[in-house]
Amino acid sequence: MRVRLAYGRSGLEIEVPRERTTVIEPVQAPALADPDATLTAALRAPVAGPPLRQLARPGQTAAISVCDITRAQPRREMIGAVLRELDGIVRPEDVAILIATGTHRANTESELRAMLGDKILGACRVINHDARDDSSLVDLGESGNCVPTRLCRHWLDADLRITTGFVEPHFFAGFSGGPKMVAPGLAGLDTVLTLHDAARVGDPRSTWGIIDENPMHSDIRAIAARPEAKPHMSVDVLLDRQQRITHVFAGELFEMHARACAAAKPIAMRETGHRFEVVVTTNSGYPLDQNLYQAVKGMSAAAQVVADGGTILCAAECSDGIPDHGRYAELLGRGGSPEELLAQIETRPVTEPDQWQVQVQALIQRRARVLVKADGLSEEQLAAAHFEPATDLDAALAECVASRPDARVCVLPEGPQTIPYVADRPRFAVRS
């Protein structure tokens, strides 16, 4: 049986044994026939709070937070709808579109053009948030559970603050979108590092699909709830596998996000009756599988249901490499094995934004063998990152099945777009 996997822009197929394979995919909601009309309607009749046009005042400045290039947000449609509602009240030149990079690299001019289009780029200021630029940050003291809080000055200075994002499962924060478009999206490096420290990342409640009592999400919400930082309007969407809009939610940040998460959970979370000796996963294709750093999320989804001592096959194109920016590759090179990396991490505070990804990767590899197909990486690069290369995915799976004639196979064609779990241990605890 052939199963198509989300991989890069074009996808790929893998041959799986039909009689022993379970394929887990998102429940497909129909794409909206007229997303522009639905976005406009949501902004005019939000789930909570007043319509956007009632919030805006002539002469105001506005800041709109959007996802960076690593996320599949339909930015043109969402920002376009917001700007239409602000038309005649707030001038386009008084609107700053803030790319919520968190600790990611700045998006290039060509990427911004692809993300936003010439019309929006020509009308509004577009600013890449820089978590390491102290001059662009404002210190707000502490929030939540002792989180040092520094946020983007452009966000705090705006008279009207609007977040736009999309909701999907997130392997630390429960779900994306909502308050994450304030922090870590527009936060300083020290804020982001604290939000991802060992205690928060290691808490079993900091995981896929959990926002209530999730210590990381609770602190993110505490930051976004501050009066000087809270959005006046928030807009989130849900997407199908073709990255088309299926649902739109707008209004007061927390009520809006709660409803979006409630709608996303039955689509994206699937319970299985048992674990699998082999799990095939992806990182949902482009733009989410641009590098190996991001691909750990697809591995984490597979780790929810892989049997101890089993095998994970991950297909992620990694067109952007390890990536070259950041210190992920350097951190991976500090240990000769995943166990060595874990020993180092357990004795050091989190001082680098890539350290928590290394920790999660190493803990997954403690549980299972991990093979990676990545056309953007050489076999030597994958080996240096402590992964086994799988140039031929069909051959790799056939070898796994041949070595375990009783092996049960699970395939996650959309990777972390669908998070499987087993009832007796429904989440992957980062610390074991």
DOPA-20154 format. One record per residue (C-alpha): x, y negated, z negated; residue in three letters. Coordinates in Angstrom, 3 decimals. Layout:
N
        x        y        z res
        X        Y        Z Ala
...
This chain:
432
        x        y        z res
    0.000    0.000    0.000 Met
    1.356   -3.414    0.977 Arg
    0.945   -6.309   -1.456 Val
    1.719   -9.891   -0.492 Arg
    3.773  -11.882   -2.982 Leu
    3.989  -15.660   -3.397 Ala
    7.593  -16.391   -2.405 Tyr
    8.932  -19.696   -1.162 Gly
    6.719  -21.297    1.449 Arg
    6.063  -18.193    3.555 Ser
    5.621  -15.325    1.059 Gly
    6.746  -11.728    1.464 Leu
    5.287   -8.234    1.180 Glu
    6.239   -5.205   -0.862 Ile
    5.250   -1.551   -0.508 Glu
    3.792   -0.151   -3.745 Val
    2.494    3.323   -4.632 Pro
   -1.290    2.905   -4.494 Arg
   -2.143    5.658   -6.982 Glu
   -0.083    4.227   -9.835 Arg
   -0.191    0.464   -9.190 Thr
   -2.297   -2.202  -10.867 Thr
   -2.429   -5.578   -9.101 Val
   -3.334   -8.511  -11.349 Ile
   -4.329  -11.758   -9.667 Glu
   -6.173  -14.899  -10.710 Pro
   -9.932  -14.867  -10.434 Val
  -10.404  -16.961   -7.338 Gln
  -12.674  -19.969   -7.739 Ala
  -13.866  -21.575   -4.499 Pro
  -12.015  -24.652   -3.328 Ala
  -13.988  -27.889   -3.482 Leu
  -15.634  -28.817   -0.212 Ala
  -14.982  -32.523   -0.802 Asp
  -12.254  -33.010   -3.425 Pro
  -12.143  -36.787   -2.902 Asp
  -15.837  -37.117   -3.707 Ala
  -15.492  -34.850   -6.742 Thr
  -12.502  -36.801   -8.064 Leu
  -14.417  -40.054   -7.655 Thr
  -17.477  -38.628   -9.381 Ala
  -15.346  -37.413  -12.308 Ala
  -13.768  -40.847  -12.761 Leu
  -17.219  -42.445  -12.727 Arg
  -18.848  -39.876  -15.038 Ala
  -16.072  -38.540  -17.307 Pro
  -16.597  -35.691  -19.784 Val
  -15.928  -38.150  -22.624 Ala
  -15.360  -41.880  -22.791 Gly
  -16.243  -44.668  -20.364 Pro
  -15.699  -44.615  -16.585 Pro
  -12.361  -45.820  -15.289 Leu
  -13.748  -49.024  -13.797 Arg
  -15.149  -49.993  -17.187 Gln
  -11.719  -49.540  -18.769 Leu
   -9.903  -51.721  -16.243 Ala
   -9.667  -55.503  -16.470 Arg
   -8.474  -58.077  -13.903 Pro
   -4.850  -59.007  -14.353 Gly
   -3.919  -55.790  -16.128 Gln
   -0.885  -53.671  -15.370 Thr
   -1.395  -49.929  -15.026 Ala
    0.851  -46.865  -15.346 Ala
   -0.066  -43.508  -13.829 Ile
    1.829  -40.408  -14.948 Ser
    2.252  -37.681  -12.305 Val
    4.103  -34.354  -12.096 Cys
    7.540  -34.128  -10.509 Asp
    8.498  -32.107   -7.430 Ile
    8.646  -28.811   -9.366 Thr
    4.866  -28.830   -9.802 Arg
    2.188  -28.262   -7.176 Ala
    0.009  -31.212   -8.153 Gln
   -2.189  -32.720   -5.395 Pro
   -0.810  -36.181   -6.157 Arg
   -2.024  -38.010   -3.063 Arg
   -5.624  -37.021   -3.636 Glu
   -5.557  -37.727   -7.373 Met
   -3.694  -41.019   -7.218 Ile
   -5.711  -42.076   -4.209 Gly
   -8.945  -41.581   -6.144 Ala
   -7.598  -43.570   -9.114 Val
   -6.446  -46.434   -6.892 Leu
   -9.819  -46.581   -5.163 Arg
  -11.528  -46.958   -8.518 Glu
   -9.091  -49.702   -9.521 Leu
   -9.524  -51.534   -6.218 Asp
  -10.611  -55.114   -6.738 Gly
   -9.680  -55.039  -10.432 Ile
   -6.014  -54.049  -10.749 Val
   -3.678  -55.020   -7.928 Arg
   -1.667  -52.173   -6.372 Pro
    1.562  -54.089   -6.985 Glu
    0.723  -54.057  -10.700 Asp
    0.497  -50.253  -10.727 Val
    3.550  -48.180  -11.702 Ala
    3.516  -44.505  -10.781 Ile
    5.734  -42.721  -13.295 Leu
    7.219  -39.387  -12.238 Ile
    7.027  -37.330  -15.450 Ala
   10.326  -35.538  -14.984 Thr
   10.872  -34.619  -18.636 Gly
   14.516  -33.557  -18.552 Thr
   14.461  -32.597  -14.853 His
   16.484  -34.468  -12.242 Arg
   15.138  -37.550  -10.485 Ala
   13.133  -36.869   -7.347 Asn
   14.754  -37.993   -4.116 Thr
   13.332  -40.550   -1.715 Glu
   12.344  -37.827    0.742 Ser
   10.695  -35.814   -2.047 Glu
    8.762  -38.859   -3.220 Leu
    7.581  -39.453    0.330 Arg
    6.378  -35.863    0.582 Ala
    4.730  -36.073   -2.842 Met
    2.986  -39.435   -2.475 Leu
    2.964  -40.490    1.173 Gly
    3.931  -43.793    2.752 Asp
    0.699  -45.588    1.832 Lys
    1.073  -45.099   -1.928 Ile
    4.841  -45.635   -1.824 Leu
    4.330  -48.908    0.002 Gly
    1.618  -50.177   -2.319 Ala
    2.842  -49.288   -5.832 Cys
    6.074  -49.152   -7.793 Arg
    7.307  -45.582   -8.163 Val
    9.681  -44.850  -11.046 Ile
   11.493  -41.634  -11.887 Asn
   11.452  -41.208  -15.654 His
   14.938  -40.705  -17.064 Asp
   15.044  -38.999  -20.470 Ala
   18.720  -39.883  -20.856 Arg
   18.467  -43.615  -20.140 Asp
   18.248  -45.230  -23.568 Asp
   17.432  -48.635  -22.067 Ser
   14.210  -47.239  -20.548 Ser
   12.967  -45.747  -23.835 Leu
   11.202  -47.156  -26.899 Val
   11.725  -45.617  -30.343 Asp
    8.387  -45.017  -32.077 Leu
    9.704  -43.242  -35.155 Gly
    8.488  -39.726  -35.949 Glu
    5.359  -37.901  -34.832 Ser
    3.796  -34.598  -35.815 Gly
    6.138  -32.265  -37.636 Asn
    9.195  -34.550  -37.831 Cys
    9.566  -35.107  -34.078 Val
   11.733  -38.163  -33.259 Pro
    9.622  -39.935  -30.692 Thr
   11.015  -42.018  -27.874 Arg
    8.855  -42.667  -24.828 Leu
    9.161  -44.384  -21.465 Cys
    9.022  -48.171  -21.805 Arg
    7.027  -48.544  -18.584 His
    4.327  -46.294  -20.026 Trp
    4.079  -48.099  -23.343 Leu
    4.147  -51.572  -21.771 Asp
    1.252  -50.901  -19.405 Ala
   -2.164  -52.356  -20.245 Asp
   -3.903  -49.339  -18.741 Leu
   -2.401  -45.835  -19.044 Arg
   -3.638  -42.928  -16.929 Ile
   -2.366  -39.345  -16.839 Thr
   -2.896  -37.070  -13.860 Thr
   -1.933  -33.416  -13.817 Gly
   -3.132  -29.880  -13.350 Phe
   -3.857  -27.096  -15.797 Val
   -2.295  -23.649  -15.659 Glu
   -0.862  -21.309  -18.321 Pro
    2.420  -22.477  -19.829 His
    4.840  -20.095  -21.528 Phe
    5.555  -22.383  -24.520 Phe
    2.835  -25.018  -24.671 Ala
   -0.134  -22.753  -23.898 Gly
   -1.386  -24.741  -20.920 Phe
    0.074  -27.484  -18.775 Ser
   -1.519  -30.842  -18.014 Gly
   -3.189  -33.112  -20.547 Gly
   -0.844  -34.394  -23.269 Pro
    2.234  -32.867  -21.597 Lys
    2.037  -35.712  -19.084 Met
    3.030  -38.021  -21.960 Val
    5.458  -35.734  -23.785 Ala
    7.663  -34.105  -22.758 Pro
    6.936  -35.626  -19.338 Gly
    7.769  -39.230  -20.311 Leu
    9.825  -38.561  -23.448 Ala
   13.460  -39.099  -24.368 Gly
   15.950  -36.261  -24.517 Leu
   15.959  -36.024  -28.323 Asp
   12.167  -35.792  -28.340 Thr
   12.172  -33.007  -25.760 Val
   14.906  -31.061  -27.534 Leu
   13.037  -31.197  -30.834 Thr
    9.793  -30.079  -29.209 Leu
   11.713  -27.066  -27.862 His
   13.802  -26.232  -30.910 Asp
   14.290  -22.649  -32.070 Ala
   11.498  -22.763  -34.663 Ala
    8.858  -24.000  -32.214 Arg
    9.961  -21.893  -29.242 Val
   10.328  -18.849  -31.482 Gly
    6.898  -19.095  -33.056 Asp
    4.627  -16.386  -31.571 Pro
    1.841  -18.957  -31.300 Arg
    3.951  -21.018  -28.878 Ser
    2.968  -18.987  -25.871 Thr
    0.789  -18.562  -22.820 Trp
   -2.843  -19.606  -23.182 Gly
   -2.680  -20.759  -26.822 Ile
   -3.156  -24.449  -27.690 Ile
   -4.914  -24.321  -31.064 Asp
   -2.396  -23.750  -33.891 Glu
    0.399  -23.723  -31.331 Asn
    3.166  -25.650  -33.171 Pro
    4.707  -26.996  -29.986 Met
    1.382  -28.073  -28.504 His
    0.321  -29.602  -31.827 Ser
    3.362  -31.866  -31.833 Asp
    2.850  -32.754  -28.175 Ile
   -0.710  -33.772  -29.018 Arg
    0.476  -35.793  -32.010 Ala
    2.736  -37.832  -29.747 Ile
    0.072  -38.371  -27.099 Ala
   -2.457  -39.385  -29.785 Ala
   -0.403  -42.341  -30.988 Arg
   -2.366  -45.560  -30.307 Pro
    0.530  -47.154  -28.438 Glu
    0.989  -44.092  -26.226 Ala
   -2.435  -42.501  -25.747 Lys
   -3.842  -42.603  -22.218 Pro
   -6.957  -44.635  -21.624 His
   -8.031  -42.123  -18.965 Met
   -6.801  -38.640  -18.117 Ser
   -7.484  -36.522  -15.046 Val
   -6.641  -32.844  -14.639 Asp
   -7.477  -30.389  -11.886 Val
   -7.423  -26.627  -11.450 Leu
   -5.969  -25.171   -8.248 Leu
   -6.396  -21.986   -6.229 Asp
   -3.518  -19.951   -4.767 Arg
   -3.414  -22.221   -1.701 Gln
   -3.004  -25.152   -4.116 Gln
   -6.459  -26.506   -3.268 Arg
   -8.547  -28.196   -5.938 Ile
  -11.263  -26.014   -7.490 Thr
  -12.227  -28.038  -10.589 His
  -11.842  -31.655  -11.712 Val
  -11.953  -32.958  -15.281 Phe
  -11.601  -36.609  -16.301 Ala
  -12.063  -38.682  -19.410 Gly
  -10.681  -38.963  -22.939 Glu
   -7.442  -36.970  -23.054 Leu
   -8.165  -34.270  -25.623 Phe
  -11.782  -33.510  -24.763 Glu
  -10.920  -33.475  -21.086 Met
   -7.967  -31.137  -21.590 His
   -9.912  -28.789  -23.869 Ala
  -12.556  -28.348  -21.190 Arg
   -9.968  -27.851  -18.469 Ala
   -8.171  -25.185  -20.527 Cys
  -11.453  -23.432  -21.302 Ala
  -12.176  -23.261  -17.578 Ala
   -8.647  -22.096  -16.719 Ala
   -8.325  -19.339  -19.310 Lys
  -10.766  -16.768  -17.841 Pro
   -9.271  -17.416  -14.410 Ile
   -5.639  -17.065  -15.422 Ala
   -5.553  -14.641  -18.406 Met
   -6.133  -10.909  -17.837 Arg
   -6.096   -8.151  -20.453 Glu
   -4.605   -4.781  -19.530 Thr
   -5.187   -1.514  -21.303 Gly
   -1.539   -0.474  -21.504 His
    2.052   -1.389  -20.710 Arg
    3.871   -0.656  -17.470 Phe
    7.261    0.887  -16.824 Glu
    7.751   -1.407  -13.807 Val
    6.395   -4.931  -13.384 Val
    6.808   -6.861  -10.126 Val
    6.434  -10.604  -10.544 Thr
    7.049  -13.922   -8.777 Thr
    7.229  -17.547   -9.792 Asn
    4.160  -18.476   -7.728 Ser
    6.038  -19.511   -4.595 Gly
    7.090  -23.022   -3.597 Tyr
    7.444  -25.463   -5.290 Pro
    7.529  -23.459   -8.523 Leu
   10.183  -20.960   -7.427 Asp
   12.734  -23.522   -6.262 Gln
   15.385  -22.379   -8.748 Asn
   16.338  -19.588  -11.108 Leu
   15.762  -21.777  -14.171 Tyr
   12.066  -22.051  -13.310 Gln
   11.839  -18.366  -12.325 Ala
   12.260  -17.344  -15.967 Val
    8.576  -18.245  -16.342 Lys
    7.580  -15.509  -13.914 Gly
    9.780  -13.079  -15.822 Met
    8.110  -14.143  -19.074 Ser
    4.683  -13.377  -17.607 Ala
    5.908   -9.901  -16.695 Ala
    7.407   -9.444  -20.161 Ala
    3.933   -9.620  -21.683 Gln
    3.132   -6.134  -20.362 Val
    6.428   -4.421  -19.520 Val
    7.178   -1.333  -21.578 Ala
   10.247   -1.433  -23.785 Asp
   13.138   -0.190  -21.674 Gly
   11.169   -0.812  -18.479 Gly
   12.094   -2.809  -15.387 Thr
   11.041   -6.248  -14.141 Ile
   11.455   -7.064  -10.446 Leu
   11.239  -10.817   -9.896 Cys
   10.931  -12.383   -6.434 Ala
   11.776  -16.112   -6.468 Ala
   13.309  -17.813   -3.443 Glu
   15.500  -20.273   -5.436 Cys
   16.027  -22.633   -2.492 Ser
   17.489  -25.133   -4.989 Asp
   19.889  -22.548   -6.387 Gly
   20.494  -22.023  -10.114 Ile
   20.079  -25.183   -9.831 Pro
   23.342  -27.083   -9.429 Asp
   22.170  -29.906  -11.704 His
   21.767  -29.374  -15.436 Gly
   23.807  -26.968  -17.570 Arg
   21.821  -23.766  -17.162 Tyr
   24.564  -21.998  -15.187 Ala
   27.242  -23.202  -17.610 Glu
   25.288  -21.956  -20.612 Leu
   24.734  -18.576  -18.976 Leu
   28.477  -18.338  -18.406 Gly
   29.267  -18.721  -22.097 Arg
   28.398  -15.094  -22.829 Gly
   29.385  -11.874  -21.180 Gly
   25.960  -10.357  -21.775 Ser
   22.446  -11.359  -22.881 Pro
   23.248  -10.061  -26.376 Glu
   26.283  -12.317  -26.606 Glu
   24.203  -15.281  -25.494 Leu
   21.603  -14.569  -28.169 Leu
   24.249  -14.325  -30.861 Ala
   25.577  -17.743  -29.859 Gln
   22.139  -19.369  -29.658 Ile
   21.100  -18.110  -33.074 Glu
   24.019  -19.906  -34.699 Thr
   23.777  -23.225  -32.834 Arg
   21.164  -26.003  -32.868 Pro
   19.398  -26.847  -29.619 Val
   21.494  -29.622  -28.095 Thr
   20.827  -28.970  -24.396 Glu
   17.485  -28.852  -22.556 Pro
   18.466  -25.629  -20.793 Asp
   19.279  -23.657  -23.943 Gln
   15.730  -22.510  -24.657 Trp
   15.444  -21.061  -21.124 Gln
   18.636  -19.091  -21.697 Val
   17.221  -17.835  -24.996 Gln
   13.992  -16.647  -23.395 Val
   15.846  -15.030  -20.511 Gln
   18.147  -13.143  -22.871 Ala
   15.264  -11.914  -25.010 Leu
   13.424  -10.657  -21.932 Ile
   16.570   -8.800  -20.886 Gln
   16.804   -7.288  -24.360 Arg
   13.431   -5.675  -23.673 Arg
   13.774   -4.745  -20.013 Ala
   16.106   -4.426  -17.071 Arg
   15.618   -7.433  -14.754 Val
   16.287   -7.392  -11.003 Leu
   15.929  -10.568   -8.933 Val
   15.354  -11.156   -5.228 Lys
   16.402  -14.719   -4.393 Ala
   17.435  -15.593   -0.850 Asp
   18.784  -18.910   -2.120 Gly
   21.368  -17.202   -4.325 Leu
   24.268  -14.867   -3.607 Ser
   24.690  -11.532   -5.328 Glu
   27.658  -13.029   -7.167 Glu
   25.546  -15.923   -8.503 Gln
   22.834  -13.553   -9.725 Leu
   25.396  -11.319  -11.407 Ala
   26.964  -14.352  -13.107 Ala
   23.498  -15.190  -14.438 Ala
   23.280  -11.640  -15.899 His
   20.713  -10.397  -13.366 Phe
   20.881   -7.458  -10.999 Glu
   20.431   -8.539   -7.359 Pro
   17.599   -6.970   -5.389 Ala
   18.231   -7.948   -1.771 Thr
   15.723   -5.364   -0.531 Asp
   12.682   -5.478   -2.809 Leu
   11.085   -2.391   -1.286 Asp
   14.234   -0.361   -1.873 Ala
   14.577   -1.660   -5.421 Ala
   11.023   -0.672   -6.306 Leu
   11.390    2.721   -4.626 Ala
   14.527    3.365   -6.716 Glu
   12.683    2.436   -9.922 Cys
    9.761    4.712   -9.134 Val
   11.996    7.595   -8.048 Ala
   13.915    7.439  -11.321 Ser
   10.664    7.505  -13.314 Arg
    8.143    9.768  -11.545 Pro
    5.550    8.905  -14.193 Asp
    6.164    5.154  -13.930 Ala
    3.126    2.902  -13.861 Arg
    3.551   -0.222  -11.749 Val
    2.026   -3.652  -12.328 Cys
    2.220   -6.386   -9.673 Val
    1.727  -10.085  -10.411 Leu
    1.626  -11.560   -6.876 Pro
    1.138  -15.092   -8.210 Glu
    3.510  -14.700  -11.157 Gly
    2.583  -16.972  -14.071 Pro
   -0.626  -18.079  -12.377 Gln
   -2.065  -14.965  -14.040 Thr
   -0.858  -14.014  -17.501 Ile
   -1.516  -10.376  -18.419 Pro
   -1.547   -9.220  -22.005 Tyr
   -2.111   -6.078  -24.043 Val
   -4.601   -6.308  -26.890 Ala
   -2.272   -4.863  -29.532 Asp
    0.453   -7.407  -28.757 Arg
   -1.165  -10.166  -26.684 Pro
    1.807  -12.499  -26.492 Arg
    5.528  -12.361  -25.839 Phe
    7.222  -13.607  -28.994 Ala
   10.433  -15.352  -28.076 Val
   12.144  -14.215  -31.265 Arg
   11.976  -10.532  -32.113 Ser
